[in-house]
Amino acid sequence: MLDGFGLIAFASLFPIISVLAYAQVTSFLASSSLSGDDDEI
């Protein structure tokens, strides 16, 4: 019972965590690319 509940909880949390991680990565890449553009100019 507990093992099945943990599997369901992990399956429901994984999409949320992956979307939040994707947002963090894109914001980091956007900020680093902006600073790179400032350095090039």
C-alpha positions in Angstrom: 0.0 0.0 0.0 2.7 2.5 1.0 4.9 1.5 -2.0 2.0 2.1 -4.4 1.2 5.5 -2.8 4.8 6.6 -3.1 4.9 5.6 -6.7 1.8 7.6 -7.4 3.1 10.6 -5.5 6.4 10.5 -7.4 4.6 10.2 -10.7 2.5 13.2 -9.9 5.4 15.4 -8.6 7.8 14.6 -11.4 6.1 16.9 -14.1 5.9 19.8 -11.6 9.6 19.4 -10.7 10.6 19.1 -14.3 8.7 22.2 -15.3 10.2 24.2 -12.5 13.7 23.0 -13.4 13.1 23.9 -17.0 12.1 27.4 -15.9 15.3 27.8 -13.8 17.5 26.6 -16.7 15.9 28.9 -19.2 16.2 31.9 -16.9 19.8 31.1 -16.2 20.6 30.8 -19.9 18.7 34.0 -20.7 20.6 35.9 -18.0 24.0 34.5 -19.1 23.3 35.2 -22.8 22.3 38.8 -21.9 25.5 39.3 -20.0 27.4 37.8 -22.9 25.8 40.3 -25.3 26.8 43.1 -23.0 30.4 41.9 -22.9 30.5 41.6 -26.7 29.3 45.2 -27.2 
